Each structure stands twice: as structure tokens, then as C-alpha cells.
Amino acid sequence: MGIGFTEGLLIAAIALLLFGGKKIPELGKTLGASIKGFKEGMKEDNKKVDDNDKKQS
């Protein structure tokens, strides 16, 4: 399914109204860092699972 262009535009407009123009870049930077940390954590967790599977084999 996903988010279409119209929905994304609506979300961006609401965010702009709620947080103001000066806060948006800061929020984007924080969100990007959070997503990066989450992906790195998932990658690390998958590596641990793979290592445990190799040890059990």
C-alpha cells in the first residue's frame, strides 16, 4: 500500500503547522539518525542470530 503523494503532502503540511519552519530540519535530522541507529541495531541482531545458528550446526 504505502503513502501516496497526496498523503505525504498532507502530513508535511500538518508537520509544518505543528512545529514551524525552523524546527522541521532539526526533526528530520533526528529522525534520520534514529532510523540509521535502528537499521544498525537490526543488522547487528541478525549477525548475532547467524553466528548462533553457525555454532549450533
PDB file of N, CA, C and O in Angstrom:
ATOM      1  N   MET A   1       0.824  -1.180   0.000  1.00  0.00           N
ATOM      2  CA  MET A   1       0.000   0.000   0.000  1.00  0.00           C
ATOM      3  C   MET A   1       0.867   1.242   0.000  1.00  0.00           C
ATOM      4  O   MET A   1       1.066   1.832  -1.062  1.00  0.00           O
ATOM      5  N   GLY A   2       1.383   1.659   1.116  1.00  0.00           N
ATOM      6  CA  GLY A   2       2.273   2.803   1.186  1.00  0.00           C
ATOM      7  C   GLY A   2       1.543   4.134   1.227  1.00  0.00           C
ATOM      8  O   GLY A   2       0.315   4.209   1.180  1.00  0.00           O
ATOM      9  N   ILE A   3       2.340   5.160   1.315  1.00  0.00           N
ATOM     10  CA  ILE A   3       1.804   6.520   1.377  1.00  0.00           C
ATOM     11  C   ILE A   3       1.948   7.151  -0.003  1.00  0.00           C
ATOM     12  O   ILE A   3       3.037   7.155  -0.576  1.00  0.00           O
ATOM     13  N   GLY A   4       0.865   7.678  -0.531  1.00  0.00           N
ATOM     14  CA  GLY A   4       0.882   8.340  -1.825  1.00  0.00           C
ATOM     15  C   GLY A   4       1.364   9.778  -1.708  1.00  0.00           C
ATOM     16  O   GLY A   4       1.636  10.271  -0.613  1.00  0.00           O
ATOM     17  N   PHE A   5       1.464  10.436  -2.848  1.00  0.00           N
ATOM     18  CA  PHE A   5       1.949  11.813  -2.882  1.00  0.00           C
ATOM     19  C   PHE A   5       1.042  12.744  -2.086  1.00  0.00           C
ATOM     20  O   PHE A   5       1.517  13.589  -1.327  1.00  0.00           O
ATOM     21  N   THR A   6      -0.256  12.583  -2.265  1.00  0.00           N
ATOM     22  CA  THR A   6      -1.212  13.464  -1.585  1.00  0.00           C
ATOM     23  C   THR A   6      -1.134  13.303  -0.072  1.00  0.00           C
ATOM     24  O   THR A   6      -1.152  14.289   0.664  1.00  0.00           O
ATOM     25  N   GLU A   7      -1.048  12.057   0.388  1.00  0.00           N
ATOM     26  CA  GLU A   7      -0.953  11.817   1.826  1.00  0.00           C
ATOM     27  C   GLU A   7       0.343  12.382   2.392  1.00  0.00           C
ATOM     28  O   GLU A   7       0.345  12.974   3.471  1.00  0.00           O
ATOM     29  N   GLY A   8       1.440  12.202   1.671  1.00  0.00           N
ATOM     30  CA  GLY A   8       2.724  12.747   2.110  1.00  0.00           C
ATOM     31  C   GLY A   8       2.706  14.261   2.192  1.00  0.00           C
ATOM     32  O   GLY A   8       3.256  14.852   3.122  1.00  0.00           O
ATOM     33  N   LEU A   9       2.070  14.880   1.210  1.00  0.00           N
ATOM     34  CA  LEU A   9       1.947  16.334   1.212  1.00  0.00           C
ATOM     35  C   LEU A   9       1.105  16.818   2.386  1.00  0.00           C
ATOM     36  O   LEU A   9       1.427  17.832   3.007  1.00  0.00           O
ATOM     37  N   LEU A  10       0.038  16.104   2.690  1.00  0.00           N
ATOM     38  CA  LEU A  10      -0.816  16.454   3.826  1.00  0.00           C
ATOM     39  C   LEU A  10      -0.058  16.314   5.148  1.00  0.00           C
ATOM     40  O   LEU A  10      -0.167  17.175   6.021  1.00  0.00           O
ATOM     41  N   ILE A  11       0.699  15.246   5.292  1.00  0.00           N
ATOM     42  CA  ILE A  11       1.491  15.040   6.507  1.00  0.00           C
ATOM     43  C   ILE A  11       2.533  16.151   6.654  1.00  0.00           C
ATOM     44  O   ILE A  11       2.740  16.671   7.750  1.00  0.00           O
ATOM     45  N   ALA A  12       3.188  16.512   5.548  1.00  0.00           N
ATOM     46  CA  ALA A  12       4.188  17.584   5.591  1.00  0.00           C
ATOM     47  C   ALA A  12       3.552  18.919   5.986  1.00  0.00           C
ATOM     48  O   ALA A  12       4.134  19.681   6.758  1.00  0.00           O
ATOM     49  N   ALA A  13       2.370  19.197   5.462  1.00  0.00           N
ATOM     50  CA  ALA A  13       1.685  20.450   5.793  1.00  0.00           C
ATOM     51  C   ALA A  13       1.301  20.498   7.270  1.00  0.00           C
ATOM     52  O   ALA A  13       1.445  21.534   7.918  1.00  0.00           O
ATOM     53  N   ILE A  14       0.818  19.386   7.796  1.00  0.00           N
ATOM     54  CA  ILE A  14       0.447  19.330   9.218  1.00  0.00           C
ATOM     55  C   ILE A  14       1.688  19.493  10.092  1.00  0.00           C
ATOM     56  O   ILE A  14       1.655  20.206  11.096  1.00  0.00           O
ATOM     57  N   ALA A  15       2.789  18.830   9.709  1.00  0.00           N
ATOM     58  CA  ALA A  15       4.034  18.952  10.470  1.00  0.00           C
ATOM     59  C   ALA A  15       4.527  20.396  10.464  1.00  0.00           C
ATOM     60  O   ALA A  15       5.004  20.899  11.482  1.00  0.00           O
ATOM     61  N   LEU A  16       4.411  21.053   9.326  1.00  0.00           N
ATOM     62  CA  LEU A  16       4.831  22.452   9.233  1.00  0.00           C
ATOM     63  C   LEU A  16       3.990  23.336  10.143  1.00  0.00           C
ATOM     64  O   LEU A  16       4.513  24.246  10.786  1.00  0.00           O
ATOM     65  N   LEU A  17       2.695  23.074  10.198  1.00  0.00           N
ATOM     66  CA  LEU A  17       1.819  23.851  11.073  1.00  0.00           C
ATOM     67  C   LEU A  17       2.117  23.598  12.550  1.00  0.00           C
ATOM     68  O   LEU A  17       2.109  24.524  13.362  1.00  0.00           O
ATOM     69  N   LEU A  18       2.379  22.337  12.890  1.00  0.00           N
ATOM     70  CA  LEU A  18       2.611  21.983  14.291  1.00  0.00           C
ATOM     71  C   LEU A  18       3.964  22.468  14.806  1.00  0.00           C
ATOM     72  O   LEU A  18       4.051  23.007  15.910  1.00  0.00           O
ATOM     73  N   PHE A  19       5.017  22.279  14.016  1.00  0.00           N
ATOM     74  CA  PHE A  19       6.371  22.521  14.507  1.00  0.00           C
ATOM     75  C   PHE A  19       7.003  23.811  14.006  1.00  0.00           C
ATOM     76  O   PHE A  19       7.968  24.290  14.603  1.00  0.00           O
ATOM     77  N   GLY A  20       6.492  24.375  12.943  1.00  0.00           N
ATOM     78  CA  GLY A  20       7.086  25.589  12.392  1.00  0.00           C
ATOM     79  C   GLY A  20       8.244  25.272  11.463  1.00  0.00           C
ATOM     80  O   GLY A  20       8.808  24.179  11.515  1.00  0.00           O
ATOM     81  N   GLY A  21       8.592  26.213  10.624  1.00  0.00           N
ATOM     82  CA  GLY A  21       9.622  26.006   9.611  1.00  0.00           C
ATOM     83  C   GLY A  21      11.019  25.801  10.160  1.00  0.00           C
ATOM     84  O   GLY A  21      11.817  25.089   9.551  1.00  0.00           O
ATOM     85  N   LYS A  22      11.337  26.403  11.291  1.00  0.00           N
ATOM     86  CA  LYS A  22      12.693  26.305  11.837  1.00  0.00           C
ATOM     87  C   LYS A  22      12.960  24.958  12.497  1.00  0.00           C
ATOM     88  O   LYS A  22      14.106  24.511  12.545  1.00  0.00           O
ATOM     89  N   LYS A  23      11.924  24.309  13.003  1.00  0.00           N
ATOM     90  CA  LYS A  23      12.092  23.041  13.710  1.00  0.00           C
ATOM     91  C   LYS A  23      12.153  21.842  12.768  1.00  0.00           C
ATOM     92  O   LYS A  23      12.715  20.808  13.131  1.00  0.00           O
ATOM     93  N   ILE A  24      11.588  21.956  11.564  1.00  0.00           N
ATOM     94  CA  ILE A  24      11.484  20.825  10.644  1.00  0.00           C
ATOM     95  C   ILE A  24      12.853  20.219  10.300  1.00  0.00           C
ATOM     96  O   ILE A  24      12.990  18.999  10.390  1.00  0.00           O
ATOM     97  N   PRO A  25      13.881  21.005   9.907  1.00  0.00           N
ATOM     98  CA  PRO A  25      15.182  20.390   9.603  1.00  0.00           C
ATOM     99  C   PRO A  25      15.781  19.649  10.802  1.00  0.00           C
ATOM    100  O   PRO A  25      16.382  18.586  10.646  1.00  0.00           O
ATOM    101  N   GLU A  26      15.615  20.208  11.978  1.00  0.00           N
ATOM    102  CA  GLU A  26      16.125  19.562  13.196  1.00  0.00           C
ATOM    103  C   GLU A  26      15.411  18.228  13.434  1.00  0.00           C
ATOM    104  O   GLU A  26      16.047  17.230  13.773  1.00  0.00           O
ATOM    105  N   LEU A  27      14.103  18.219  13.256  1.00  0.00           N
ATOM    106  CA  LEU A  27      13.339  16.986  13.421  1.00  0.00           C
ATOM    107  C   LEU A  27      13.731  15.951  12.372  1.00  0.00           C
ATOM    108  O   LEU A  27      13.831  14.762  12.676  1.00  0.00           O
ATOM    109  N   GLY A  28      13.953  16.401  11.141  1.00  0.00           N
ATOM    110  CA  GLY A  28      14.375  15.492  10.078  1.00  0.00           C
ATOM    111  C   GLY A  28      15.724  14.861  10.373  1.00  0.00           C
ATOM    112  O   GLY A  28      15.926  13.668  10.147  1.00  0.00           O
ATOM    113  N   LYS A  29      16.642  15.668  10.878  1.00  0.00           N
ATOM    114  CA  LYS A  29      17.972  15.159  11.230  1.00  0.00           C
ATOM    115  C   LYS A  29      17.873  14.117  12.344  1.00  0.00           C
ATOM    116  O   LYS A  29      18.525  13.075  12.285  1.00  0.00           O
ATOM    117  N   THR A  30      17.065  14.399  13.347  1.00  0.00           N
ATOM    118  CA  THR A  30      16.876  13.472  14.457  1.00  0.00           C
ATOM    119  C   THR A  30      16.219  12.180  13.986  1.00  0.00           C
ATOM    120  O   THR A  30      16.615  11.088  14.393  1.00  0.00           O
ATOM    121  N   LEU A  31      15.214  12.312  13.126  1.00  0.00           N
ATOM    122  CA  LEU A  31      14.533  11.134  12.596  1.00  0.00           C
ATOM    123  C   LEU A  31      15.488  10.281  11.770  1.00  0.00           C
ATOM    124  O   LEU A  31      15.485   9.055  11.883  1.00  0.00           O
ATOM    125  N   GLY A  32      16.303  10.924  10.941  1.00  0.00           N
ATOM    126  CA  GLY A  32      17.279  10.194  10.135  1.00  0.00           C
ATOM    127  C   GLY A  32      18.284   9.442  10.991  1.00  0.00           C
ATOM    128  O   GLY A  32      18.614   8.293  10.697  1.00  0.00           O
ATOM    129  N   ALA A  33      18.768  10.077  12.041  1.00  0.00           N
ATOM    130  CA  ALA A  33      19.718   9.423  12.948  1.00  0.00           C
ATOM    131  C   ALA A  33      19.057   8.251  13.665  1.00  0.00           C
ATOM    132  O   ALA A  33      19.692   7.220  13.887  1.00  0.00           O
ATOM    133  N   SER A  34      17.800   8.404  14.024  1.00  0.00           N
ATOM    134  CA  SER A  34      17.075   7.323  14.695  1.00  0.00           C
ATOM    135  C   SER A  34      16.894   6.130  13.769  1.00  0.00           C
ATOM    136  O   SER A  34      17.077   4.984  14.181  1.00  0.00           O
ATOM    137  N   ILE A  35      16.537   6.396  12.526  1.00  0.00           N
ATOM    138  CA  ILE A  35      16.355   5.312  11.555  1.00  0.00           C
ATOM    139  C   ILE A  35      17.681   4.608  11.307  1.00  0.00           C
ATOM    140  O   ILE A  35      17.723   3.380  11.222  1.00  0.00           O
ATOM    141  N   LYS A  36      18.762   5.369  11.189  1.00  0.00           N
ATOM    142  CA  LYS A  36      20.087   4.781  10.976  1.00  0.00           C
ATOM    143  C   LYS A  36      20.469   3.878  12.150  1.00  0.00           C
ATOM    144  O   LYS A  36      20.959   2.767  11.949  1.00  0.00           O
ATOM    145  N   GLY A  37      20.245   4.356  13.368  1.00  0.00           N
ATOM    146  CA  GLY A  37      20.546   3.551  14.551  1.00  0.00           C
ATOM    147  C   GLY A  37      19.713   2.288  14.609  1.00  0.00           C
ATOM    148  O   GLY A  37      20.213   1.229  14.990  1.00  0.00           O
ATOM    149  N   PHE A  38      18.445   2.390  14.235  1.00  0.00           N
ATOM    150  CA  PHE A  38      17.568   1.219  14.225  1.00  0.00           C
ATOM    151  C   PHE A  38      18.061   0.186  13.218  1.00  0.00           C
ATOM    152  O   PHE A  38      18.110  -1.005  13.526  1.00  0.00           O
ATOM    153  N   LYS A  39      18.428   0.632  12.017  1.00  0.00           N
ATOM    154  CA  LYS A  39      18.913  -0.291  10.989  1.00  0.00           C
ATOM    155  C   LYS A  39      20.210  -0.961  11.419  1.00  0.00           C
ATOM    156  O   LYS A  39      20.399  -2.156  11.191  1.00  0.00           O
ATOM    157  N   GLU A  40      21.111  -0.190  12.044  1.00  0.00           N
ATOM    158  CA  GLU A  40      22.365  -0.772  12.524  1.00  0.00           C
ATOM    159  C   GLU A  40      22.102  -1.803  13.612  1.00  0.00           C
ATOM    160  O   GLU A  40      22.753  -2.847  13.649  1.00  0.00           O
ATOM    161  N   GLY A  41      21.160  -1.519  14.491  1.00  0.00           N
ATOM    162  CA  GLY A  41      20.796  -2.472  15.535  1.00  0.00           C
ATOM    163  C   GLY A  41      20.208  -3.745  14.961  1.00  0.00           C
ATOM    164  O   GLY A  41      20.512  -4.841  15.433  1.00  0.00           O
ATOM    165  N   MET A  42      19.370  -3.608  13.948  1.00  0.00           N
ATOM    166  CA  MET A  42      18.782  -4.787  13.301  1.00  0.00           C
ATOM    167  C   MET A  42      19.860  -5.615  12.617  1.00  0.00           C
ATOM    168  O   MET A  42      19.837  -6.845  12.676  1.00  0.00           O
ATOM    169  N   LYS A  43      20.810  -4.936  11.964  1.00  0.00           N
ATOM    170  CA  LYS A  43      21.888  -5.642  11.279  1.00  0.00           C
ATOM    171  C   LYS A  43      22.741  -6.410  12.293  1.00  0.00           C
ATOM    172  O   LYS A  43      23.132  -7.551  12.047  1.00  0.00           O
ATOM    173  N   GLU A  44      23.023  -5.774  13.431  1.00  0.00           N
ATOM    174  CA  GLU A  44      23.816  -6.405  14.484  1.00  0.00           C
ATOM    175  C   GLU A  44      23.078  -7.608  15.066  1.00  0.00           C
ATOM    176  O   GLU A  44      23.684  -8.649  15.320  1.00  0.00           O
ATOM    177  N   ASP A  45      21.782  -7.465  15.273  1.00  0.00           N
ATOM    178  CA  ASP A  45      20.974  -8.554  15.810  1.00  0.00           C
ATOM    179  C   ASP A  45      20.939  -9.731  14.838  1.00  0.00           C
ATOM    180  O   ASP A  45      21.041 -10.884  15.257  1.00  0.00           O
ATOM    181  N   ASN A  46      20.797  -9.448  13.544  1.00  0.00           N
ATOM    182  CA  ASN A  46      20.791 -10.514  12.545  1.00  0.00           C
ATOM    183  C   ASN A  46      22.132 -11.230  12.510  1.00  0.00           C
ATOM    184  O   ASN A  46      22.184 -12.444  12.311  1.00  0.00           O
ATOM    185  N   LYS A  47      23.224 -10.484  12.704  1.00  0.00           N
ATOM    186  CA  LYS A  47      24.550 -11.095  12.718  1.00  0.00           C
ATOM    187  C   LYS A  47      24.678 -12.048  13.909  1.00  0.00           C
ATOM    188  O   LYS A  47      25.244 -13.134  13.780  1.00  0.00           O
ATOM    189  N   LYS A  48      24.150 -11.640  15.071  1.00  0.00           N
ATOM    190  CA  LYS A  48      24.200 -12.497  16.251  1.00  0.00           C
ATOM    191  C   LYS A  48      23.400 -13.775  16.031  1.00  0.00           C
ATOM    192  O   LYS A  48      23.829 -14.855  16.436  1.00  0.00           O
ATOM    193  N   VAL A  49      22.250 -13.659  15.397  1.00  0.00           N
ATOM    194  CA  VAL A  49      21.415 -14.831  15.117  1.00  0.00           C
ATOM    195  C   VAL A  49      22.142 -15.766  14.163  1.00  0.00           C
ATOM    196  O   VAL A  49      22.138 -16.980  14.365  1.00  0.00           O
ATOM    197  N   ASP A  50      22.771 -15.212  13.116  1.00  0.00           N
ATOM    198  CA  ASP A  50      23.514 -16.033  12.167  1.00  0.00           C
ATOM    199  C   ASP A  50      24.684 -16.731  12.848  1.00  0.00           C
ATOM    200  O   ASP A  50      24.946 -17.902  12.576  1.00  0.00           O
ATOM    201  N   ASP A  51      25.395 -16.022  13.735  1.00  0.00           N
ATOM    202  CA  ASP A  51      26.516 -16.624  14.452  1.00  0.00           C
ATOM    203  C   ASP A  51      26.042 -17.758  15.349  1.00  0.00           C
ATOM    204  O   ASP A  51      26.703 -18.793  15.433  1.00  0.00           O
ATOM    205  N   ASN A  52      24.908 -17.580  16.021  1.00  0.00           N
ATOM    206  CA  ASN A  52      24.367 -18.634  16.875  1.00  0.00           C
ATOM    207  C   ASN A  52      23.942 -19.841  16.057  1.00  0.00           C
ATOM    208  O   ASN A  52      24.120 -20.977  16.498  1.00  0.00           O
ATOM    209  N   ASP A  53      23.385 -19.619  14.879  1.00  0.00           N
ATOM    210  CA  ASP A  53      22.986 -20.723  14.008  1.00  0.00           C
ATOM    211  C   ASP A  53      24.203 -21.511  13.551  1.00  0.00           C
ATOM    212  O   ASP A  53      24.149 -22.738  13.474  1.00  0.00           O
ATOM    213  N   LYS A  54      25.302 -20.824  13.247  1.00  0.00           N
ATOM    214  CA  LYS A  54      26.520 -21.498  12.805  1.00  0.00           C
ATOM    215  C   LYS A  54      27.121 -22.320  13.938  1.00  0.00           C
ATOM    216  O   LYS A  54      27.643 -23.410  13.703  1.00  0.00           O
ATOM    217  N   LYS A  55      27.052 -21.805  15.171  1.00  0.00           N
ATOM    218  CA  LYS A  55      27.594 -22.530  16.317  1.00  0.00           C
ATOM    219  C   LYS A  55      26.794 -23.797  16.599  1.00  0.00           C
ATOM    220  O   LYS A  55      27.362 -24.813  17.000  1.00  0.00           O
ATOM    221  N   GLN A  56      25.487 -23.743  16.391  1.00  0.00           N
ATOM    222  CA  GLN A  56      24.630 -24.889  16.678  1.00  0.00           C
ATOM    223  C   GLN A  56      24.744 -25.961  15.601  1.00  0.00           C
ATOM    224  O   GLN A  56      24.429 -27.122  15.864  1.00  0.00           O
ATOM    225  N   SER A  57      25.183 -25.607  14.401  1.00  0.00           N
ATOM    226  CA  SER A  57      25.267 -26.574  13.302  1.00  0.00           C
ATOM    227  C   SER A  57      26.446 -27.486  13.443  1.00  0.00           C
ATOM    228  O   SER A  57      26.658 -28.357  12.599  1.00  0.00           O
TER     229      SER A  57
END
